[in-house]
Amino acid sequence: MNSERKLLAAIRARCMDCSGHCKKEVEHCLIPECALYPYRMGKMPEETESKEAQINGQVSIFDETCTGGR
């Protein structure tokens, strides 16, 4: 599994945890301001930014969220 897929799987797992492990809750998430929202379905959103920039930004947010900035 490449690093992009690992990151997307980790984001999906976090979203599943947040939603009480309910796939429909993740799909119909009511928190669009969440930094992970565009990635909640385990796929890269179709945007004009490069994938590398998206991944790097989300890794930073994910690290801060999950490790308390450590």
PDB file with one MODEL, atoms N, CA, C and O in Angstrom:
MODEL        1
ATOM      1  N   MET A   1       0.860  -1.178   0.000  1.00  0.00           N
ATOM      2  CA  MET A   1       0.000   0.000   0.000  1.00  0.00           C
ATOM      3  C   MET A   1       0.899   1.232   0.000  1.00  0.00           C
ATOM      4  O   MET A   1       1.806   1.341   0.825  1.00  0.00           O
ATOM      5  N   ASN A   2       0.650   2.157  -0.921  1.00  0.00           N
ATOM      6  CA  ASN A   2       1.496   3.351  -0.969  1.00  0.00           C
ATOM      7  C   ASN A   2       1.098   4.344   0.120  1.00  0.00           C
ATOM      8  O   ASN A   2       0.063   4.181   0.766  1.00  0.00           O
ATOM      9  N   SER A   3       1.916   5.367   0.321  1.00  0.00           N
ATOM     10  CA  SER A   3       1.689   6.311   1.417  1.00  0.00           C
ATOM     11  C   SER A   3       0.367   7.065   1.278  1.00  0.00           C
ATOM     12  O   SER A   3      -0.289   7.350   2.280  1.00  0.00           O
ATOM     13  N   GLU A   4      -0.026   7.388   0.051  1.00  0.00           N
ATOM     14  CA  GLU A   4      -1.304   8.087  -0.156  1.00  0.00           C
ATOM     15  C   GLU A   4      -2.470   7.205   0.294  1.00  0.00           C
ATOM     16  O   GLU A   4      -3.381   7.670   0.979  1.00  0.00           O
ATOM     17  N   ARG A   5      -2.433   5.962  -0.086  1.00  0.00           N
ATOM     18  CA  ARG A   5      -3.512   5.043   0.294  1.00  0.00           C
ATOM     19  C   ARG A   5      -3.531   4.802   1.799  1.00  0.00           C
ATOM     20  O   ARG A   5      -4.600   4.678   2.396  1.00  0.00           O
ATOM     21  N   LYS A   6      -2.342   4.734   2.419  1.00  0.00           N
ATOM     22  CA  LYS A   6      -2.273   4.556   3.872  1.00  0.00           C
ATOM     23  C   LYS A   6      -2.885   5.754   4.586  1.00  0.00           C
ATOM     24  O   LYS A   6      -3.646   5.597   5.541  1.00  0.00           O
ATOM     25  N   LEU A   7      -2.550   6.943   4.119  1.00  0.00           N
ATOM     26  CA  LEU A   7      -3.089   8.153   4.727  1.00  0.00           C
ATOM     27  C   LEU A   7      -4.603   8.208   4.564  1.00  0.00           C
ATOM     28  O   LEU A   7      -5.317   8.512   5.519  1.00  0.00           O
ATOM     29  N   LEU A   8      -5.094   7.919   3.370  1.00  0.00           N
ATOM     30  CA  LEU A   8      -6.537   7.936   3.133  1.00  0.00           C
ATOM     31  C   LEU A   8      -7.237   6.891   3.991  1.00  0.00           C
ATOM     32  O   LEU A   8      -8.336   7.138   4.486  1.00  0.00           O
ATOM     33  N   ALA A   9      -6.620   5.732   4.174  1.00  0.00           N
ATOM     34  CA  ALA A   9      -7.203   4.691   5.027  1.00  0.00           C
ATOM     35  C   ALA A   9      -7.246   5.162   6.483  1.00  0.00           C
ATOM     36  O   ALA A   9      -8.216   4.891   7.190  1.00  0.00           O
ATOM     37  N   ALA A  10      -6.209   5.860   6.933  1.00  0.00           N
ATOM     38  CA  ALA A  10      -6.179   6.379   8.298  1.00  0.00           C
ATOM     39  C   ALA A  10      -7.241   7.458   8.494  1.00  0.00           C
ATOM     40  O   ALA A  10      -7.896   7.504   9.535  1.00  0.00           O
ATOM     41  N   ILE A  11      -7.410   8.318   7.507  1.00  0.00           N
ATOM     42  CA  ILE A  11      -8.438   9.360   7.584  1.00  0.00           C
ATOM     43  C   ILE A  11      -9.818   8.717   7.617  1.00  0.00           C
ATOM     44  O   ILE A  11     -10.669   9.108   8.415  1.00  0.00           O
ATOM     45  N   ARG A  12     -10.039   7.742   6.761  1.00  0.00           N
ATOM     46  CA  ARG A  12     -11.328   7.036   6.729  1.00  0.00           C
ATOM     47  C   ARG A  12     -11.598   6.386   8.085  1.00  0.00           C
ATOM     48  O   ARG A  12     -12.716   6.454   8.594  1.00  0.00           O
ATOM     49  N   ALA A  13     -10.584   5.762   8.667  1.00  0.00           N
ATOM     50  CA  ALA A  13     -10.748   5.122   9.976  1.00  0.00           C
ATOM     51  C   ALA A  13     -11.100   6.154  11.044  1.00  0.00           C
ATOM     52  O   ALA A  13     -11.933   5.887  11.910  1.00  0.00           O
ATOM     53  N   ARG A  14     -10.476   7.322  10.991  1.00  0.00           N
ATOM     54  CA  ARG A  14     -10.785   8.385  11.958  1.00  0.00           C
ATOM     55  C   ARG A  14     -12.221   8.866  11.793  1.00  0.00           C
ATOM     56  O   ARG A  14     -12.924   9.093  12.777  1.00  0.00           O
ATOM     57  N   CYS A  15     -12.649   9.019  10.552  1.00  0.00           N
ATOM     58  CA  CYS A  15     -14.027   9.447  10.292  1.00  0.00           C
ATOM     59  C   CYS A  15     -15.020   8.387  10.762  1.00  0.00           C
ATOM     60  O   CYS A  15     -16.073   8.716  11.310  1.00  0.00           O
ATOM     61  N   MET A  16     -14.688   7.129  10.548  1.00  0.00           N
ATOM     62  CA  MET A  16     -15.557   6.047  11.025  1.00  0.00           C
ATOM     63  C   MET A  16     -15.650   6.090  12.549  1.00  0.00           C
ATOM     64  O   MET A  16     -16.730   5.906  13.109  1.00  0.00           O
ATOM     65  N   ASP A  17     -14.526   6.330  13.218  1.00  0.00           N
ATOM     66  CA  ASP A  17     -14.515   6.429  14.673  1.00  0.00           C
ATOM     67  C   ASP A  17     -15.383   7.597  15.132  1.00  0.00           C
ATOM     68  O   ASP A  17     -16.170   7.461  16.069  1.00  0.00           O
ATOM     69  N   CYS A  18     -15.239   8.733  14.476  1.00  0.00           N
ATOM     70  CA  CYS A  18     -16.004   9.934  14.819  1.00  0.00           C
ATOM     71  C   CYS A  18     -17.506   9.709  14.668  1.00  0.00           C
ATOM     72  O   CYS A  18     -18.301  10.251  15.436  1.00  0.00           O
ATOM     73  N   SER A  19     -17.889   8.906  13.674  1.00  0.00           N
ATOM     74  CA  SER A  19     -19.307   8.691  13.375  1.00  0.00           C
ATOM     75  C   SER A  19     -19.904   7.489  14.097  1.00  0.00           C
ATOM     76  O   SER A  19     -21.039   7.100  13.820  1.00  0.00           O
ATOM     77  N   GLY A  20     -19.153   6.902  15.015  1.00  0.00           N
ATOM     78  CA  GLY A  20     -19.666   5.720  15.709  1.00  0.00           C
ATOM     79  C   GLY A  20     -19.647   4.490  14.822  1.00  0.00           C
ATOM     80  O   GLY A  20     -20.459   3.581  14.994  1.00  0.00           O
ATOM     81  N   HIS A  21     -18.732   4.460  13.881  1.00  0.00           N
ATOM     82  CA  HIS A  21     -18.541   3.338  12.945  1.00  0.00           C
ATOM     83  C   HIS A  21     -19.765   3.094  12.061  1.00  0.00           C
ATOM     84  O   HIS A  21     -20.093   1.955  11.727  1.00  0.00           O
ATOM     85  N   CYS A  22     -20.429   4.184  11.692  1.00  0.00           N
ATOM     86  CA  CYS A  22     -21.596   4.107  10.807  1.00  0.00           C
ATOM     87  C   CYS A  22     -21.227   4.714   9.448  1.00  0.00           C
ATOM     88  O   CYS A  22     -20.995   5.918   9.338  1.00  0.00           O
ATOM     89  N   LYS A  23     -21.177   3.868   8.421  1.00  0.00           N
ATOM     90  CA  LYS A  23     -20.778   4.325   7.086  1.00  0.00           C
ATOM     91  C   LYS A  23     -21.679   5.438   6.566  1.00  0.00           C
ATOM     92  O   LYS A  23     -21.198   6.383   5.940  1.00  0.00           O
ATOM     93  N   LYS A  24     -22.971   5.337   6.819  1.00  0.00           N
ATOM     94  CA  LYS A  24     -23.911   6.367   6.337  1.00  0.00           C
ATOM     95  C   LYS A  24     -23.654   7.707   7.017  1.00  0.00           C
ATOM     96  O   LYS A  24     -23.800   8.758   6.393  1.00  0.00           O
ATOM     97  N   GLU A  25     -23.272   7.676   8.298  1.00  0.00           N
ATOM     98  CA  GLU A  25     -22.958   8.917   9.003  1.00  0.00           C
ATOM     99  C   GLU A  25     -21.737   9.597   8.394  1.00  0.00           C
ATOM    100  O   GLU A  25     -21.692  10.822   8.288  1.00  0.00           O
ATOM    101  N   VAL A  26     -20.745   8.800   7.993  1.00  0.00           N
ATOM    102  CA  VAL A  26     -19.560   9.364   7.340  1.00  0.00           C
ATOM    103  C   VAL A  26     -19.968   9.974   6.003  1.00  0.00           C
ATOM    104  O   VAL A  26     -19.573  11.093   5.676  1.00  0.00           O
ATOM    105  N   GLU A  27     -20.747   9.241   5.243  1.00  0.00           N
ATOM    106  CA  GLU A  27     -21.187   9.710   3.926  1.00  0.00           C
ATOM    107  C   GLU A  27     -21.969  11.012   4.025  1.00  0.00           C
ATOM    108  O   GLU A  27     -21.810  11.897   3.185  1.00  0.00           O
ATOM    109  N   HIS A  28     -22.809  11.134   5.040  1.00  0.00           N
ATOM    110  CA  HIS A  28     -23.666  12.311   5.204  1.00  0.00           C
ATOM    111  C   HIS A  28     -23.176  13.216   6.338  1.00  0.00           C
ATOM    112  O   HIS A  28     -23.977  13.851   7.025  1.00  0.00           O
ATOM    113  N   CYS A  29     -21.875  13.266   6.525  1.00  0.00           N
ATOM    114  CA  CYS A  29     -21.259  14.057   7.594  1.00  0.00           C
ATOM    115  C   CYS A  29     -21.793  15.492   7.587  1.00  0.00           C
ATOM    116  O   CYS A  29     -21.931  16.120   6.537  1.00  0.00           O
ATOM    117  N   LEU A  30     -22.086  15.985   8.780  1.00  0.00           N
ATOM    118  CA  LEU A  30     -22.632  17.334   8.930  1.00  0.00           C
ATOM    119  C   LEU A  30     -21.577  18.344   9.372  1.00  0.00           C
ATOM    120  O   LEU A  30     -21.915  19.438   9.824  1.00  0.00           O
ATOM    121  N   ILE A  31     -20.293  17.980   9.244  1.00  0.00           N
ATOM    122  CA  ILE A  31     -19.223  18.863   9.688  1.00  0.00           C
ATOM    123  C   ILE A  31     -18.286  19.176   8.517  1.00  0.00           C
ATOM    124  O   ILE A  31     -17.132  18.747   8.520  1.00  0.00           O
ATOM    125  N   PRO A  32     -18.773  19.921   7.515  1.00  0.00           N
ATOM    126  CA  PRO A  32     -17.934  20.210   6.340  1.00  0.00           C
ATOM    127  C   PRO A  32     -16.718  21.074   6.658  1.00  0.00           C
ATOM    128  O   PRO A  32     -15.782  21.127   5.861  1.00  0.00           O
ATOM    129  N   GLU A  33     -16.711  21.754   7.813  1.00  0.00           N
ATOM    130  CA  GLU A  33     -15.551  22.566   8.166  1.00  0.00           C
ATOM    131  C   GLU A  33     -14.392  21.729   8.723  1.00  0.00           C
ATOM    132  O   GLU A  33     -13.301  22.255   8.941  1.00  0.00           O
ATOM    133  N   CYS A  34     -14.621  20.446   8.950  1.00  0.00           N
ATOM    134  CA  CYS A  34     -13.559  19.540   9.401  1.00  0.00           C
ATOM    135  C   CYS A  34     -12.489  19.438   8.311  1.00  0.00           C
ATOM    136  O   CYS A  34     -12.810  19.308   7.130  1.00  0.00           O
ATOM    137  N   ALA A  35     -11.235  19.497   8.709  1.00  0.00           N
ATOM    138  CA  ALA A  35     -10.128  19.417   7.746  1.00  0.00           C
ATOM    139  C   ALA A  35     -10.105  18.083   7.005  1.00  0.00           C
ATOM    140  O   ALA A  35      -9.579  18.004   5.895  1.00  0.00           O
ATOM    141  N   LEU A  36     -10.663  17.044   7.596  1.00  0.00           N
ATOM    142  CA  LEU A  36     -10.655  15.721   6.974  1.00  0.00           C
ATOM    143  C   LEU A  36     -11.877  15.474   6.090  1.00  0.00           C
ATOM    144  O   LEU A  36     -11.924  14.477   5.369  1.00  0.00           O
ATOM    145  N   TYR A  37     -12.855  16.360   6.137  1.00  0.00           N
ATOM    146  CA  TYR A  37     -14.113  16.182   5.408  1.00  0.00           C
ATOM    147  C   TYR A  37     -13.946  15.800   3.935  1.00  0.00           C
ATOM    148  O   TYR A  37     -14.611  14.867   3.486  1.00  0.00           O
ATOM    149  N   PRO A  38     -13.092  16.476   3.166  1.00  0.00           N
ATOM    150  CA  PRO A  38     -12.981  16.126   1.738  1.00  0.00           C
ATOM    151  C   PRO A  38     -12.440  14.715   1.497  1.00  0.00           C
ATOM    152  O   PRO A  38     -12.608  14.157   0.413  1.00  0.00           O
ATOM    153  N   TYR A  39     -11.793  14.149   2.507  1.00  0.00           N
ATOM    154  CA  TYR A  39     -11.137  12.844   2.363  1.00  0.00           C
ATOM    155  C   TYR A  39     -11.886  11.724   3.082  1.00  0.00           C
ATOM    156  O   TYR A  39     -11.429  10.581   3.090  1.00  0.00           O
ATOM    157  N   ARG A  40     -13.030  12.042   3.682  1.00  0.00           N
ATOM    158  CA  ARG A  40     -13.738  11.109   4.553  1.00  0.00           C
ATOM    159  C   ARG A  40     -14.157   9.806   3.884  1.00  0.00           C
ATOM    160  O   ARG A  40     -14.324   8.791   4.561  1.00  0.00           O
ATOM    161  N   MET A  41     -14.328   9.819   2.581  1.00  0.00           N
ATOM    162  CA  MET A  41     -14.762   8.613   1.880  1.00  0.00           C
ATOM    163  C   MET A  41     -13.590   7.722   1.473  1.00  0.00           C
ATOM    164  O   MET A  41     -13.781   6.707   0.804  1.00  0.00           O
ATOM    165  N   GLY A  42     -12.385   8.101   1.875  1.00  0.00           N
ATOM    166  CA  GLY A  42     -11.209   7.295   1.565  1.00  0.00           C
ATOM    167  C   GLY A  42     -10.684   7.498   0.160  1.00  0.00           C
ATOM    168  O   GLY A  42      -9.948   6.664  -0.367  1.00  0.00           O
ATOM    169  N   LYS A  43     -11.070   8.618  -0.445  1.00  0.00           N
ATOM    170  CA  LYS A  43     -10.636   8.937  -1.806  1.00  0.00           C
ATOM    171  C   LYS A  43     -10.175  10.379  -1.853  1.00  0.00           C
ATOM    172  O   LYS A  43     -10.602  11.216  -1.058  1.00  0.00           O
ATOM    173  N   MET A  44      -9.289  10.652  -2.808  1.00  0.00           N
ATOM    174  CA  MET A  44      -8.832  12.023  -3.014  1.00  0.00           C
ATOM    175  C   MET A  44      -9.941  12.805  -3.714  1.00  0.00           C
ATOM    176  O   MET A  44     -10.519  12.324  -4.689  1.00  0.00           O
ATOM    177  N   PRO A  45     -10.241  14.010  -3.224  1.00  0.00           N
ATOM    178  CA  PRO A  45     -11.219  14.836  -3.934  1.00  0.00           C
ATOM    179  C   PRO A  45     -10.610  15.330  -5.241  1.00  0.00           C
ATOM    180  O   PRO A  45      -9.393  15.479  -5.353  1.00  0.00           O
ATOM    181  N   GLU A  46     -11.444  15.575  -6.201  1.00  0.00           N
ATOM    182  CA  GLU A  46     -10.962  16.081  -7.488  1.00  0.00           C
ATOM    183  C   GLU A  46     -10.848  17.595  -7.395  1.00  0.00           C
ATOM    184  O   GLU A  46     -11.842  18.315  -7.492  1.00  0.00           O
ATOM    185  N   GLU A  47      -9.631  18.060  -7.207  1.00  0.00           N
ATOM    186  CA  GLU A  47      -9.340  19.475  -7.095  1.00  0.00           C
ATOM    187  C   GLU A  47      -8.166  19.802  -8.003  1.00  0.00           C
ATOM    188  O   GLU A  47      -7.522  18.907  -8.550  1.00  0.00           O
ATOM    189  N   THR A  48      -7.895  21.084  -8.157  1.00  0.00           N
ATOM    190  CA  THR A  48      -6.801  21.492  -9.037  1.00  0.00           C
ATOM    191  C   THR A  48      -5.441  21.441  -8.358  1.00  0.00           C
ATOM    192  O   THR A  48      -4.417  21.452  -9.041  1.00  0.00           O
ATOM    193  N   GLU A  49      -5.407  21.387  -7.017  1.00  0.00           N
ATOM    194  CA  GLU A  49      -4.128  21.310  -6.316  1.00  0.00           C
ATOM    195  C   GLU A  49      -3.436  19.993  -6.625  1.00  0.00           C
ATOM    196  O   GLU A  49      -4.082  19.000  -6.961  1.00  0.00           O
ATOM    197  N   SER A  50      -2.139  19.996  -6.510  1.00  0.00           N
ATOM    198  CA  SER A  50      -1.404  18.751  -6.732  1.00  0.00           C
ATOM    199  C   SER A  50      -1.679  17.797  -5.578  1.00  0.00           C
ATOM    200  O   SER A  50      -1.918  18.227  -4.450  1.00  0.00           O
ATOM    201  N   LYS A  51      -1.644  16.512  -5.863  1.00  0.00           N
ATOM    202  CA  LYS A  51      -1.878  15.512  -4.827  1.00  0.00           C
ATOM    203  C   LYS A  51      -0.845  15.627  -3.713  1.00  0.00           C
ATOM    204  O   LYS A  51      -1.176  15.449  -2.540  1.00  0.00           O
ATOM    205  N   GLU A  52       0.379  15.917  -4.061  1.00  0.00           N
ATOM    206  CA  GLU A  52       1.425  16.016  -3.046  1.00  0.00           C
ATOM    207  C   GLU A  52       1.122  17.122  -2.048  1.00  0.00           C
ATOM    208  O   GLU A  52       1.295  16.927  -0.845  1.00  0.00           O
ATOM    209  N   ALA A  53       0.679  18.268  -2.517  1.00  0.00           N
ATOM    210  CA  ALA A  53       0.349  19.381  -1.633  1.00  0.00           C
ATOM    211  C   ALA A  53      -0.823  19.017  -0.734  1.00  0.00           C
ATOM    212  O   ALA A  53      -0.824  19.359   0.448  1.00  0.00           O
ATOM    213  N   GLN A  54      -1.809  18.334  -1.272  1.00  0.00           N
ATOM    214  CA  GLN A  54      -2.956  17.911  -0.478  1.00  0.00           C
ATOM    215  C   GLN A  54      -2.521  16.952   0.619  1.00  0.00           C
ATOM    216  O   GLN A  54      -2.891  17.115   1.782  1.00  0.00           O
ATOM    217  N   ILE A  55      -1.744  15.965   0.247  1.00  0.00           N
ATOM    218  CA  ILE A  55      -1.296  14.961   1.209  1.00  0.00           C
ATOM    219  C   ILE A  55      -0.442  15.603   2.298  1.00  0.00           C
ATOM    220  O   ILE A  55      -0.654  15.342   3.482  1.00  0.00           O
ATOM    221  N   ASN A  56       0.514  16.435   1.913  1.00  0.00           N
ATOM    222  CA  ASN A  56       1.385  17.068   2.899  1.00  0.00           C
ATOM    223  C   ASN A  56       0.592  17.917   3.881  1.00  0.00           C
ATOM    224  O   ASN A  56       0.867  17.888   5.081  1.00  0.00           O
ATOM    225  N   GLY A  57      -0.376  18.667   3.398  1.00  0.00           N
ATOM    226  CA  GLY A  57      -1.204  19.481   4.277  1.00  0.00           C
ATOM    227  C   GLY A  57      -2.043  18.642   5.211  1.00  0.00           C
ATOM    228  O   GLY A  57      -2.187  18.980   6.386  1.00  0.00           O
ATOM    229  N   GLN A  58      -2.597  17.559   4.713  1.00  0.00           N
ATOM    230  CA  GLN A  58      -3.434  16.710   5.544  1.00  0.00           C
ATOM    231  C   GLN A  58      -2.612  15.922   6.553  1.00  0.00           C
ATOM    232  O   GLN A  58      -3.079  15.658   7.661  1.00  0.00           O
ATOM    233  N   VAL A  59      -1.394  15.544   6.181  1.00  0.00           N
ATOM    234  CA  VAL A  59      -0.525  14.845   7.133  1.00  0.00           C
ATOM    235  C   VAL A  59      -0.259  15.752   8.326  1.00  0.00           C
ATOM    236  O   VAL A  59      -0.301  15.296   9.469  1.00  0.00           O
ATOM    237  N   SER A  60       0.012  17.025   8.079  1.00  0.00           N
ATOM    238  CA  SER A  60       0.267  17.970   9.159  1.00  0.00           C
ATOM    239  C   SER A  60      -0.954  18.104  10.059  1.00  0.00           C
ATOM    240  O   SER A  60      -0.829  18.067  11.283  1.00  0.00           O
ATOM    241  N   ILE A  61      -2.124  18.259   9.471  1.00  0.00           N
ATOM    242  CA  ILE A  61      -3.362  18.389  10.242  1.00  0.00           C
ATOM    243  C   ILE A  61      -3.633  17.108  11.008  1.00  0.00           C
ATOM    244  O   ILE A  61      -3.991  17.151  12.185  1.00  0.00           O
ATOM    245  N   PHE A  62      -3.467  15.970  10.351  1.00  0.00           N
ATOM    246  CA  PHE A  62      -3.707  14.675  10.985  1.00  0.00           C
ATOM    247  C   PHE A  62      -2.764  14.489  12.167  1.00  0.00           C
ATOM    248  O   PHE A  62      -3.192  14.040  13.231  1.00  0.00           O
ATOM    249  N   ASP A  63      -1.489  14.827  11.999  1.00  0.00           N
ATOM    250  CA  ASP A  63      -0.516  14.698  13.081  1.00  0.00           C
ATOM    251  C   ASP A  63      -0.900  15.578  14.262  1.00  0.00           C
ATOM    252  O   ASP A  63      -0.843  15.132  15.408  1.00  0.00           O
ATOM    253  N   GLU A  64      -1.290  16.824  13.999  1.00  0.00           N
ATOM    254  CA  GLU A  64      -1.667  17.738  15.068  1.00  0.00           C
ATOM    255  C   GLU A  64      -2.918  17.255  15.786  1.00  0.00           C
ATOM    256  O   GLU A  64      -3.005  17.337  17.011  1.00  0.00           O
ATOM    257  N   THR A  65      -3.886  16.750  15.027  1.00  0.00           N
ATOM    258  CA  THR A  65      -5.142  16.290  15.599  1.00  0.00           C
ATOM    259  C   THR A  65      -4.949  15.037  16.435  1.00  0.00           C
ATOM    260  O   THR A  65      -5.474  14.937  17.544  1.00  0.00           O
ATOM    261  N   CYS A  66      -4.203  14.091  15.911  1.00  0.00           N
ATOM    262  CA  CYS A  66      -4.090  12.779  16.553  1.00  0.00           C
ATOM    263  C   CYS A  66      -2.976  12.679  17.578  1.00  0.00           C
ATOM    264  O   CYS A  66      -3.038  11.824  18.462  1.00  0.00           O
ATOM    265  N   THR A  67      -1.972  13.515  17.489  1.00  0.00           N
ATOM    266  CA  THR A  67      -0.857  13.409  18.426  1.00  0.00           C
ATOM    267  C   THR A  67      -0.733  14.638  19.313  1.00  0.00           C
ATOM    268  O   THR A  67       0.198  14.737  20.113  1.00  0.00           O
ATOM    269  N   GLY A  68      -1.649  15.558  19.178  1.00  0.00           N
ATOM    270  CA  GLY A  68      -1.589  16.769  19.974  1.00  0.00           C
ATOM    271  C   GLY A  68      -0.415  17.661  19.625  1.00  0.00           C
ATOM    272  O   GLY A  68       0.059  18.426  20.465  1.00  0.00           O
ATOM    273  N   GLY A  69       0.063  17.568  18.373  1.00  0.00           N
ATOM    274  CA  GLY A  69       1.160  18.406  17.923  1.00  0.00           C
ATOM    275  C   GLY A  69       2.533  17.900  18.318  1.00  0.00           C
ATOM    276  O   GLY A  69       3.530  18.594  18.115  1.00  0.00           O
ATOM    277  N   ARG A  70       2.603  16.688  18.884  1.00  0.00           N
ATOM    278  CA  ARG A  70       3.894  16.120  19.299  1.00  0.00           C
ATOM    279  C   ARG A  70       4.721  15.726  18.135  1.00  0.00           C
ATOM    280  O   ARG A  70       5.835  15.232  18.307  1.00  0.00           O
TER     281      ARG A  70
ENDMDL
END
